[in-house]
Structure formats: structure tokens, C-alpha cells
Amino acid sequence: MMCLPLASWIGSLFTYIVMTLFIFICIILIILVLIQKGRGGGLTGAFGGGGGGTAFGAKTGDVLTWATSIVFGIFLLLAILMTLLTNHSSKPVNGGGTGGPANSLPQPTNPAR
């Protein structure tokens, strides 16, 4: 069994931790957006929120907007970090070519009749 070098192992572990945190933040962001007070109907009416009040109080809109902004900032930072981690760890297989398959077969030609 081949062991990975310690730096590679830690890099992989860090990548998986960031991916897990990214998925968690995505779920939180979806929930925050869905429970916000609708300004034009939206999904609020679909879930039975017809009145002006919310289940969490009168100032919930301000808190949810603030929380959504913070979670969105974390989402962006994690997306950039995950892009940097995955681009850094991936290497080209054949040294970069013309973009076509490396082992393509020549196309048969039709003889003139």
C-alpha cells in the first residue's frame, strides 16, 4: 500500500473539510433565503405566510437580511478557496495539448468511386 506524503495528505484533508463546510453553508443560505419575508409574494404565500407578521417577530426581516449577507460572504470566500485548492491540486495529464483526445484514431476516408 502506497502512503501519501504528509503535505499531500493534509492538503486533501483540508480540501474535504472546506467542501463539507461549503455544502453546509449552501444549505444554511437556502434556508435563510426561503424564510425571509417576501416583498412581492414569492414563496411566502406558498407556505401560508399571508399576513404582515412573521413567526419570529417584527424585526425578523432586518436580522434575516443581515444574516443572509454574512452567510453569502462566507459562501463567496469558501467558493474562491475551494477553487484555488482544486486548481492547485489538479495537474494536466498529458502536458496540455490541442484539447482533443490523446489517443484518437484517424478517421477512415471514403475512396472515390
LUMMARMAR-553471 format. One record per residue: residue number from 1; residue in three letters; x negated, y negated, z negated of N, C-alpha, C in turn. Coordinates in Angstrom, 1 decimal, m for minus. Example, Ala and Ser with C-alpha at 12.3 -4.5 7.8 and 13.67 -1.06 7.14 Angstrom:
<sites>
- k:r:n_u:n_v:n_w:ca_u:ca_v:ca_w:c_u:c_v:c_w
- 1:ALA:m13.2:5.7:m7.8:m12.3:4.5:m7.8:m13.2:3.3:m7.8
- 2:SER:m12.8:2.2:m7.1:m13.7:1.1:m7.1:m12.9:0.0:m7.9
</sites>
This chain:
<sites>
- k:r:n_u:n_v:n_w:ca_u:ca_v:ca_w:c_u:c_v:c_w
- 1:MET:m0.8:1.2:0.0:0.0:0.0:0.0:m0.9:m1.2:0.0
- 2:MET:m0.6:m2.2:0.9:m1.4:m3.3:1.1:m0.9:m4.5:0.1
- 3:CYS:m1.8:m5.1:m0.6:m1.4:m6.1:m1.5:m1.6:m7.5:m0.8
- 4:LEU:m0.7:m8.4:m1.0:m0.8:m9.7:m0.5:m1.8:m10.5:m1.4
- 5:PRO:m2.5:m11.5:m0.8:m3.3:m12.4:m1.7:m2.4:m13.2:m2.6
- 6:LEU:m3.0:m13.6:m3.7:m2.2:m14.3:m4.8:m1.6:m15.5:m4.2
- 7:ALA:m2.3:m16.3:m3.4:m1.7:m17.6:m2.9:m0.6:m17.3:m2.0
- 8:SER:m0.6:m16.3:m1.2:0.5:m15.9:m0.3:1.7:m15.4:m1.1
- 9:TRP:1.4:m14.6:m2.1:2.5:m14.1:m2.9:3.2:m15.3:m3.7
- 10:ILE:2.4:m16.2:m4.2:3.1:m17.4:m4.9:3.8:m18.2:m3.9
- 11:GLY:3.3:m18.4:m2.7:4.0:m19.2:m1.6:5.3:m18.5:m1.3
- 12:SER:5.3:m17.2:m1.1:6.5:m16.5:m0.8:7.6:m16.7:m1.9
- 13:LEU:7.1:m16.5:m3.1:8.0:m16.6:m4.3:8.6:m18.0:m4.4
- 14:PHE:7.8:m19.1:m4.1:8.2:m20.4:m4.1:9.2:m20.7:m3.0
- 15:THR:9.0:m20.1:m1.9:9.9:m20.2:m0.7:11.3:m19.6:m1.1
- 16:TYR:11.3:m18.4:m1.7:12.6:m17.8:m2.1:13.3:m18.6:m3.2
- 17:ILE:12.5:m19.2:m4.1:13.1:m20.0:m5.2:13.8:m21.2:m4.6
- 18:VAL:13.1:m21.9:m3.6:13.7:m23.1:m3.0:14.9:m22.7:m2.2
- 19:MET:14.9:m21.5:m1.5:16.1:m21.1:m0.7:17.3:m20.8:m1.6
- 20:THR:17.0:m20.2:m2.7:18.1:m19.9:m3.7:18.7:m21.2:m4.3
- 21:LEU:17.8:m22.1:m4.6:18.3:m23.4:m5.2:19.0:m24.2:m4.1
- 22:PHE:18.6:m24.1:m2.8:19.2:m24.7:m1.7:20.7:m24.2:m1.5
- 23:ILE:20.8:m22.9:m1.6:22.2:m22.3:m1.4:23.1:m22.7:m2.6
- 24:PHE:22.5:m22.8:m3.8:23.3:m23.2:m5.0:23.7:m24.7:m4.8
- 25:ILE:22.8:m25.5:m4.4:23.1:m26.9:m4.2:24.2:m27.1:m3.1
- 26:CYS:24.1:m26.3:m2.0:25.1:m26.3:m1.0:26.5:m26.0:m1.5
- 27:ILE:26.6:m25.0:m2.4:27.9:m24.6:m2.9:28.4:m25.7:m3.8
- 28:ILE:27.6:m26.3:m4.6:28.0:m27.4:m5.5:28.4:m28.6:m4.7
- 29:LEU:27.7:m28.9:m3.6:28.1:m30.0:m2.8:29.5:m29.8:m2.1
- 30:ILE:29.7:m28.6:m1.6:31.0:m28.3:m1.0:32.1:m28.5:m2.1
- 31:ILE:31.9:m28.0:m3.3:32.9:m28.1:m4.3:33.2:m29.6:m4.7
- 32:LEU:32.1:m30.4:m4.8:32.2:m31.8:m5.1:33.0:m32.5:m4.0
- 33:VAL:32.8:m32.2:m2.8:33.5:m32.9:m1.7:34.9:m32.5:m1.7
- 34:LEU:35.2:m31.2:m1.9:36.6:m30.8:m1.9:37.5:m31.3:m3.0
- 35:ILE:36.9:m31.6:m4.2:37.7:m32.0:m5.3:37.8:m33.5:m5.4
- 36:GLN:37.2:m34.3:m4.5:37.3:m35.7:m4.5:38.7:m36.2:m4.1
- 37:LYS:39.0:m37.3:m4.6:40.3:m37.9:m4.3:40.3:m38.4:m2.9
- 38:GLY:41.3:m37.9:m2.2:41.4:m38.2:m0.7:41.9:m39.6:m0.5
- 39:ARG:41.3:m40.3:0.5:41.6:m41.7:0.8:42.7:m41.7:1.9
- 40:GLY:42.8:m40.6:2.7:43.7:m40.7:3.8:44.5:m39.4:3.8
- 41:GLY:44.7:m38.7:2.8:45.4:m37.4:2.8:44.5:m36.3:2.7
- 42:GLY:43.9:m35.9:3.8:42.8:m34.8:3.8:43.3:m33.6:3.1
- 43:LEU:42.3:m32.9:2.4:42.6:m31.7:1.7:43.3:m31.9:0.4
- 44:THR:43.4:m33.1:m0.1:44.0:m33.3:m1.4:45.5:m32.9:m1.3
- 45:GLY:46.2:m33.2:m0.3:47.6:m32.9:m0.1:47.7:m31.4:0.1
- 46:ALA:46.8:m30.7:0.6:46.9:m29.2:0.9:46.8:m28.5:m0.5
- 47:PHE:46.1:m29.0:m1.4:46.0:m28.4:m2.7:47.0:m28.9:m3.8
- 48:GLY:48.0:m29.7:m3.3:49.0:m30.1:m4.2:48.7:m31.4:m5.0
- 49:GLY:47.7:m32.1:m4.6:47.4:m33.4:m5.3:48.1:m34.6:m4.6
- 50:GLY:49.3:m34.7:m4.8:50.1:m35.7:m4.1:50.0:m37.1:m4.8
- 51:GLY:50.0:m37.1:m6.1:50.0:m38.4:m6.9:48.7:m39.1:m6.9
- 52:GLY:48.8:m40.3:m7.5:47.6:m41.1:m7.6:46.6:m40.6:m8.7
- 53:GLY:47.1:m40.0:m9.7:46.2:m39.5:m10.8:45.6:m38.2:m10.4
- 54:THR:44.5:m37.9:m11.1:43.8:m36.7:m10.9:43.8:m35.8:m12.2
- 55:ALA:43.4:m34.6:m12.1:43.4:m33.7:m13.2:42.3:m34.1:m14.2
- 56:PHE:41.3:m34.8:m13.7:40.2:m35.1:m14.6:40.2:m36.5:m15.2
- 57:GLY:41.2:m37.3:m14.9:41.2:m38.7:m15.5:41.3:m39.7:m14.4
- 58:ALA:41.3:m41.0:m14.8:41.5:m42.1:m13.9:40.2:m42.5:m13.2
- 59:LYS:39.0:m42.4:m13.9:37.8:m42.8:m13.4:37.0:m41.7:m12.7
- 60:THR:37.7:m40.7:m12.4:37.0:m39.5:m11.8:36.4:m39.8:m10.4
- 61:GLY:37.1:m40.7:m9.6:36.6:m41.0:m8.3:35.2:m41.6:m8.3
- 62:ASP:34.9:m42.5:m9.2:33.6:m43.1:m9.3:32.6:m42.1:m9.7
- 63:VAL:32.9:m41.2:m10.7:31.9:m40.2:m11.2:31.7:m39.2:m10.1
- 64:LEU:32.7:m38.8:m9.4:32.5:m37.8:m8.3:31.7:m38.4:m7.1
- 65:THR:32.0:m39.6:m6.8:31.2:m40.3:m5.7:29.7:m40.4:m6.1
- 66:TRP:29.5:m40.7:m7.3:28.1:m40.8:m7.8:27.4:m39.4:m7.8
- 67:ALA:28.1:m38.4:m8.4:27.6:m37.1:m8.4:27.3:m36.5:m7.0
- 68:THR:28.2:m36.8:m6.1:28.1:m36.3:m4.7:26.8:m37.0:m4.1
- 69:SER:26.6:m38.2:m4.3:25.4:m38.9:m3.8:24.1:m38.3:m4.4
- 70:ILE:24.1:m38.0:m5.6:22.9:m37.4:m6.3:22.7:m36.0:m5.7
- 71:VAL:23.7:m35.2:m5.6:23.6:m33.8:m5.1:23.2:m33.8:m3.6
- 72:PHE:23.7:m34.8:m2.9:23.3:m34.9:m1.5:21.9:m35.3:m1.3
- 73:GLY:21.4:m36.2:m2.2:19.9:m36.5:m2.2:19.1:m35.3:m2.5
- 74:ILE:19.5:m34.5:m3.4:18.8:m33.2:m3.8:18.8:m32.3:m2.6
- 75:PHE:20.0:m32.2:m1.9:20.2:m31.4:m0.8:19.2:m31.7:0.3
- 76:LEU:19.1:m33.0:0.6:18.1:m33.5:1.6:16.7:m33.2:1.3
- 77:LEU:16.3:m33.4:0.1:14.9:m33.1:m0.4:14.6:m31.6:m0.2
- 78:LEU:15.6:m30.8:m0.7:15.3:m29.3:m0.6:15.3:m28.9:0.9
- 79:ALA:16.1:m29.5:1.8:16.1:m29.1:3.2:14.8:m29.5:3.8
- 80:ILE:14.2:m30.7:3.5:12.9:m31.1:4.0:11.8:m30.1:3.5
- 81:LEU:11.9:m29.9:2.2:10.9:m29.0:1.5:10.9:m27.6:2.1
- 82:MET:12.1:m27.1:2.4:12.3:m25.7:2.9:11.8:m25.7:4.4
- 83:THR:12.0:m26.8:5.1:11.5:m26.8:6.5:10.0:m26.9:6.5
- 84:LEU:9.4:m27.6:5.6:7.9:m27.7:5.5:7.3:m26.3:5.1
- 85:LEU:8.0:m25.6:4.1:7.5:m24.3:3.7:7.6:m23.3:4.8
- 86:THR:8.7:m23.2:5.5:8.8:m22.2:6.5:8.0:m22.5:7.8
- 87:ASN:7.8:m23.8:8.1:7.0:m24.1:9.3:5.5:m23.8:8.9
- 88:HIS:5.1:m24.0:7.7:3.7:m23.8:7.3:3.4:m22.3:7.3
- 89:SER:4.4:m21.5:6.9:4.1:m20.1:6.7:4.2:m19.3:8.0
- 90:SER:4.9:m19.9:9.0:5.1:m19.2:10.3:4.0:m19.5:11.2
- 91:LYS:3.4:m18.5:11.9:2.3:m18.7:12.8:2.7:m18.2:14.2
- 92:PRO:2.3:m18.7:15.3:2.6:m18.2:16.6:2.0:m16.8:16.8
- 93:VAL:2.7:m15.9:17.4:2.2:m14.5:17.6:1.2:m14.4:18.7
- 94:ASN:1.4:m15.0:19.8:0.5:m14.8:20.9:m0.2:m16.1:21.3
- 95:GLY:m0.4:m17.0:20.3:m1.1:m18.2:20.5:m0.4:m19.3:21.3
- 96:GLY:0.9:m19.1:21.5:1.6:m20.1:22.3:1.4:m20.0:23.7
- 97:GLY:2.5:m19.7:24.4:2.4:m19.5:25.9:3.3:m20.4:26.6
- 98:THR:3.8:m19.9:27.7:4.7:m20.7:28.5:6.1:m20.7:28.0
- 99:GLY:6.4:m19.9:27.0:7.7:m19.8:26.5:8.5:m18.6:26.9
- 100:GLY:7.9:m17.9:27.9:8.6:m16.7:28.4:8.1:m15.5:27.5
- 101:PRO:8.7:m14.3:27.8:8.3:m13.1:27.1:6.9:m12.7:27.4
- 102:ALA:6.2:m12.2:26.4:4.8:m11.9:26.6:4.6:m10.7:27.5
- 103:ASN:5.5:m9.7:27.5:5.3:m8.5:28.3:6.3:m8.4:29.3
- 104:SER:6.6:m9.4:30.1:7.7:m9.3:31.1:7.2:m8.6:32.3
- 105:LEU:8.0:m7.8:32.9:7.7:m7.1:34.1:8.0:m7.9:35.3
- 106:PRO:7.2:m7.7:36.4:7.5:m8.5:37.6:8.9:m8.1:38.2
- 107:GLN:9.6:m9.1:38.8:10.9:m8.8:39.4:10.7:m8.1:40.7
- 108:PRO:11.6:m7.1:41.0:11.5:m6.5:42.3:12.0:m7.4:43.4
- 109:THR:11.4:m7.3:44.5:11.8:m8.1:45.7:12.5:m7.3:46.7
- 110:ASN:13.4:m7.9:47.4:14.2:m7.1:48.4:13.4:m7.2:49.7
- 111:PRO:13.1:m6.1:50.3:12.4:m6.1:51.6:13.3:m6.7:52.7
- 112:ALA:12.8:m7.4:53.6:13.5:m8.0:54.7:14.1:m6.8:55.6
- 113:ARG:15.3:m6.9:56.0:15.9:m5.8:56.8:15.9:m6.1:58.3
</sites>
